Amino acid sequence: MSAVVTSPRRSAGEAASQGPGSRSHTPPGAVLLVLALSTFAVVVMQSMVMPIMPGLAQSLNVSMSDVSWVVTVNLLAAAVFTPLLGSLGDSLGRKRVLMLTLVFTTAGSVLVALSPSLPLVLVGRVLQGMGFAAMPLAIGIVRSIFPPERVPSSLAILSALTGIGAGAGLLISGGLVKAGVTAQGMFWISAAATAIGLLGVALLIKLPERATGLHIDIWGLLTLGGGLVCLVLGINRGPSWGWDSATVLSLFAGGLVLLVACFFVEQRVHKPLLDMRMMRKPVVLGTNLTAFLTGVGMYGAFVLVIQFVQTPSRFGYGFGSDALGAGLTLLPLTAGTLVAAGAVSLLIRHIGPKWPMVIGTIVATSTFVFLLIFHTDHWHFYVATGLLGLGLGLAMGAMPTLLNSGVTPEQTSVANSVNQTLRSVGGSIGTAVATAILAANTMPGTPLPTVDAYTTSFAVSGAICVVAIIAALIVPYRHKDALN
C-alpha cells in the first residue's frame, strides 16, 4: 500500500538527475563546511542534554524519571524519521529535504527553550529527533556534487563528526553549566547553530534537483517505524520499568514481529521504503551488521567513562570530576577522531574502505583491553578516550564509502539512513547493557557501582567489539582503483 503525491518538477534548465554528474559550482570546501556545521550542531544537540537533566527537571518542576523522557522521545523520533527522510531525500531532492529537516530541528530547539511544561518540551525533542537525518542527507549531497576524488575524505570528515559531536556536546554543556547558563537556555545556542546551517545550505549549495512522484510506502513506514519504536522504547525504558516486566517484554516481542513483517511487506510493494534487494547485497549487509555491532560495543563507553570519573575517590575509585571535568576527559576522543578522519581518505585511496573499518574495530577493542588493565589514574581515561576516538573515526569514517560502493547514487541517502539508524539502535543497546551491569553490582548501602562492575562492563564491550571485527573482516569487498 502506498500513497502517491505528485511533486512539481523543476524547469527544464534546472532539471538534472541526482548523481555524480550533478556538480555544484560552489567550492566543495564551502559546501563541506556548511554540511559539517549542520550535522555537527545536530549531534551536539543530542548529547548535550545528558549533563543538564537535573537542571531541566528543576526548571520544569518534574521528577528525574519524568524528565528522562526527553531522551527517550528524541531517540524514538530519530528511529522513525531518519529512514523516512533519507528516502524522501532520494525522491524529492536532498537539499530541500535537508532544509526542511533543519527547519524542524531549529523549531524544536526554540520550543524546548521557551516551553514552561514537559509536554511541550517533549514535542520540541521530537522535532529535534528529525535532525538525525541530516547526516545521511549530507552524505547524499556530497556524493552527488563533489568531484569523485574528494568524496571519500569528505564522507570521512562528516562521519567523524558523530564521535566528535558526542564528546563535544558533553563538554559544551558542562562548560555552560559552569558559566551559569540555564538548562533550557542552552537550546537557544543549538537553535542558532542549526539556523546558521540552514542559511548556509540555502545559499551555498547549488544542487540541480528533479523531484519525481513521491510514493509514501504506508505499510513499510508503519512496520519499520513501529518496530523500531517498540525496540528503542523497550531498550530505553527497560532499566526503569524492569527488563522482565510484561510491558518491556511485549515491546520487544512487538518490535520483532513488526520488523519481520517489514521484511516481507517491503518485498511486495511497488516502490518500497527500503529496497530489500539493496539491503541483502553482501557489502551493504556486512557494513550494516558491523555498524550495529560497533554501536553496541563502543557507545556504552561514554556512560562508563563519565560515571567512573565522576565517582568521588573516597569510594575507592573515581576522581570526583564535575560535569565539565567529565567532558574534558572525552576531549582526546575528539582529537583521535580528527586524526582518524585525516587518515581514512589516504587509507581508502590505497587499500580501500574495508580495511580502515577493520582497523577501527581493532583499535576500539584495544580501548577496552587497556581499561581492563589500567583504570586507577585519571590519565588512563584520557588515553582510553583517545583510542576510542581513533577507532570510531576509522570505522565510522570508512563506512559511507564502503556502503556507497554497493548502492546506486539514487539510493545513497536511504542506505546511509538505515546504517545510521542501526548504529543508534546499537548504541542504545550498548548503553543499556552497560547501565544494567553497573546497576546490578553496587556497593552496600549506596547506589554506586563497584569497581568490578566497571571491569565487567569493559570486558563485555570489548567482547562485542571482537564480534564487530569478525563482521568487518567478512564483508566481501575487493578494492578498485576508482571509487564512486
N, C-alpha and C positions, 0 to 999 in steps of 0.2 A: 504494500500500500504506500503510495507516495502522493504528495500534493505538489502540483506544478504551478510555479509562479513565473510568469514571463517578465523578464527584465529588459529595460531599454538598452539598445545597442549603442556603442559609440559611433561617431561619424566615420565615414569611410577612411578619412585621412588619419584618424587616430586608431582605428581598429588594427589590432595585431594579436597574434597568438601569444599566449603566455608561455614562454620557453626561453632557452638560451639565446635565441635570436633577437629577443626584445631587449635592447640595451639602452640604458639611460645616458643622457648627455651630461648629467650631473657627475662630478668627480666621485669615483667609488669611495674615496676616503670620507667625503661629506655624508654620503648615504650611510656608510657603516657607522659613523659617529651618531647619527640620528637614531638608527636602529638599536645601537648599543645603549644609548641613553634611555630609550623607551623600554627595552627589555630589562635593563639593569634596575630601573625605577620600580618595575613591577615585582621583580624578585626581592628587592629590598623591602618593599611594602609588605610582602608576605611574611618575612622573618622578623621584622622589627616589632611585630605585635607581641612576641613571646615575653620579653622582659617587662612590658608595660601592662600585663594582665591585672596585677593588683591595683594599679592606678585607674584602669578602666572600670574595674569593679567598684572602686570607691566613687568615681565621678558619676557613675550610672546608678549607684546605690543598690547593687545586686551582689549576690554571693559569687565566690570564685567558681563554683560549679555552674552557675548560670552564665557567667562571662566566658567560660571555656567554649561556649557555642560560637564565639566569634572566629575561632579556629576551625571548628567543625563545618559550619555552613560555607566558609571560604573554600575548603577542600572539596565539599560536595559540589559547589558551583563549578569549580575547576574541572572536576571529573566529567560533568555534563557538557560544559561549553567548549572545552579545549578541542575535542574531536569534531564537534559541530561547527565551530568557527573555522577550524582548519579546512573542513570540507567546503564550507561556504567560500573561503578564500580561493580555493582551486576553481570554483564555479563562477563566482561573481567578480573576482579580482582581488588580489591580496592587499593592494594598497588601500582600497576603500573599506575592506573588512578590518584591516589593522586600524584604520582611523576610527571606525565605529567601535572597535574594542577599546581603544584609548579614550574615547568619549565616555563610554560607560564606566571605565575604570576610574577616570578623573571624577565623574559624578559620584561614584561610590565613596571615594576619599572625602569629598566635600560633605556628603551625607553623614559619614561617620564623625567628622569633625564637628558638625553642627547638632547632631541628634541628642536630645535630652533623655531618650529612653532606649532600652536594649533592643526592642523590636525594630526600630528604625536603624540602629547600628547594624543589626543583622542583615537588613535589606542592603545597606551600603557594602557590607562584606561580601554579599552575593554578587553585587555588581563588580567589586574588585576581583572576585574569583574569575571573571571573564578575562582578566589580564594575563592569565597563564597561556592563553592562545597567542600572545604577542610573539613569543619565541618561534614557534613553527611557522607563523606567517612571515616573520622576518627572514627565516631560512629560505622560504619560498621566493621572497623578493630578491635575495642575494643570488640564488641560483638562476633567476630569470634575467637579471640585468648586468651582473658582474662579468668581466672577462673570465673565461674558464680557468686561467692560471691563478686568479685571485680568489676563487670560490673556496677551496679547502681552508686557507688561512683565515678567511673572513668567517666561515662557519665555526672554526675552532675558537675564535675570539668570542662570538656570540654564545656558544655553548659554555665556554669558560665562565661566563657571567652568572651561570646558575650557582656555581660554587662560590664565586667572589661575592655575589649579592647576598647569599645566605649568611656568610660571615660578616659582611659589611652591615647588614640590617641589624644584627645583634650589637655590633659596635656602635653604630649610629644612635640606636635607641638608648643604649647605655650612656653615651655621651650627652644626649639631650635630657635624659632624666637627671644627670648630674648638673646640667645647666639650669634645671628648674622648668623645663618645658612640660606642659601637661600631656597626659596620655593622648587625649583627643586632639590636642593642638599639633601633635606630630603629623597628623594626617593632612594638615594644610601643606606641609612640605612635600609629601608624596603626591598630593594633587597638583602642586606647581610643577613637579618633575615630569609627570605624565602629560600635563598640558603643554609643556615645552616640547616634549617628544612628539605630541600630536601636531603642533605647529610645524615642526621640522619635517615630519612625514608629508604634510600637505604641501609645503613649499619646495622641498628639495628633491623628493623622489618623483622623477618623471618616468612613469611606467605606463606605456600604452596598454590598455586592458580592454578586452571584449567580454562583456557579461553575456553568458548564454542563459538558456532557460534553466531556472533553478528548480531542481527536483528535491523536495524535502522527504526523505525516507522516514515516514512516521513510525513504522514498526521497528525499523533499525534504531531510531532515536530512543524510542520507549524501552526497547530491550537492552541496548547498550547503556543508555543513561541510567535506567532503573537498576541494572545490575551493578554498575559502578557506584551508584549512590548507596545501595544496600551494603556493598563490600566496604566502602570507605567509612560509612556511618558505624558499621559494626566494629571496625578496627579502632576508630577514633573514640567511641564511647565504651568500648569493652572494659577499660580499666575502672570506670565509674559505675557501669551497670552490672559488671560481673561477666567474665568470659564464658561462664557456664549458665548464664541466665537464659530464659526462654526467648527473650527479645533479641539478644545478640546472636544466639544460635539460629533463630528464624531469619535474621537479616543475612547471615552467611548462606543459609540454605536458599533463600530467595534470590540472593545475588548470583549464586552458582546456576540456578535454574534459568534466570534471565539471560546470563551470558552464554549459556549453552544454546538457548533459544535464539539469541542474536546470531550465533554462528550459522544456524540453519536458515533463519529468515533472510540473512544477507546474501545467501546463495540463490534466492528465489526471486528477489525484486529486480526490476529492470535496471535502475541506477541506485545501487546501494550506498548507504553512508560509508560503509567500509567494504572495499573490494576484497573479498576473501581470497581471490586468486593472487592478489598482490600480497596479502598478509601471509599466505602459505609459501611464498618464494623463500628458498633456504636462507638467502642473505638477510632478508627482512625478518624472518622468523628468528634467526640466530641473534641478530642485533637487538631485537626487542627482548628476547629472553635475557641477554646479557644486561640490558638496561634495567630490567626488572630486578635481577639479582644484585646488580650493583647498587640500586636504590635501597634494597633491603639491607645489604651489608654495610654500606658507607654512611647512610644518613642517620643511623642510630648513634653514630659517633658524636654528633652535635649535642644530643641530650647528655651523653655520658661525660663529655669534656666539661660542659657548662656546669652540670651538677657537681662533678668531682671538685673542680677548682673553687666553687663557691662554698663548699663544706668547711666549717670552722676547723682549724687544725687541732683544736683540743680534743676532737673525737678520734684522733689517731691517724688521720689522713686529711687531705684537702689543704687549702691555702687561704680560706676566708675571703676570697675575692668578692667585690661587689659586681653589679651588672656591667659597669664599664671595664673592670679588670677581666671579667669573663670574656667580654667582647674582644679585648686586646689579646687574649690567649688564642683567639681564632685569627688574628691578623696574619700570622705566617701562612694560613690557608690561602689567603688572597695572593700572597707572594708566590706560593707554589703553583697556584692555578695560572697566574700570569706567565710564569716560566714555561709551564706546560703548553699554554696556548701558543707561545712563540715557537716551541719545538715541534708541535704537532704538524704544522704545514710542511716543515722540512722532512719529517719522517714520512708523511703521506707521499711526498714527491718521490722519495727514494725507495720506500718499502711498502707503500700502500696504507690504507686506513685500518686494516685489520690488526696489524702488529702494535701500533700505538694503543689501541683499545686493550689488547692483551697485556702490554706492559703496564698500562694504567691499573688494571685489576691486580696485577702482581704487586705494584707499589702500595696499593690500598691494603692488600693483605699484610704487607710488611709493617704497615702502621699499627695494626692490632697486635702483631707479634712483638713489636717494640714496646707497646703499652703493657703487654703482659709481663714483660721483664722490668721495664723502667716506668715507675709512676710515683716515685717518692719525692721528687723535686719538681717545682713549677716549670723549670726549663724543659723537663721531659715532655711536657704537653705542648710547648712551643715547637719542639722538633716533630712531635707526632702530627700536629695540625698542618705543619709544612709538608710532611709526607702525604697526608690525606689530600691536601690541595693539589699536589703534583699528580697523584693518582686520579683524582676527579677530573683534573684538566686534561690529562692524556686520554682517559676513557671517554668522557663526555665530548671532548673536542673532536675525536675521530668518528663518533657515531653518526653524525649527519652525513658526512661524505660517504661512509660505508653504506648507510641506508639509502642514500640517493643513487648509489650505483645499481640498486635493484629495482628502482621505480622510475616511471616516466616523469618528465618535468611537470606534467599536469597533475601528478599525484603527490608532489613534494610536500605541500603543507599538511595534508591529511595524514600522510605517512609519518611525518615528524611529530604531529599532534598525538598520534597513538603512542609513539615512542616516549614522548614526554609524559603522557598520562601514566604509562606503565612505570616510568621512573618515580613519579609522585606516589602512585599506589604502593610501590615497593618501599619508598621512603616511609610512608605511613606504617607499613608493616614492621619495618626495621625499628622505627621509633617505639611502636607498641611493644615489640619483643624486648627491647632494652628496658623500657619502663616497667614491664611486668617482672623481669628478672630482678630489678632493683627493689620493687615493691614487695617481692616475696622473701627478701633476705634483709631484714632490718635489725638494727641494734635494739636490745631490750630497753623498753621504756622510751624510745624515740622513733620518729618516722624516718630517720636517716638510714640509708643502706649500709651494709657492712662493706669493707674493702674487698672481701671475697666476692660480693655480688658484682662489683665492677670488673674484677678479673674474669668472672664467668661471662659477663656481657662482652668483654673484649674477645674472649675465646669464641663465643658464638658468632659474633660479627665477622671475625677472621675466617671461621669455617665457611660462612656463607660466601665470603669473597673468594675462597678457594673454588667453590662451585661456579662462581662467576668467571674465574679464569678458564675452567673447563669449557663453559658455554662459549666464551670468546674464541678459544682455540679451535672449536669445531665449526665455526662459521665458514662456509665454503666460498671463500673469496680468493681470486687469483689476481694479483696486481697487474694493471695495464699501464702503459706509458701515458695514455690520455684518460683523464677523469672528467666526467661531466661537471 
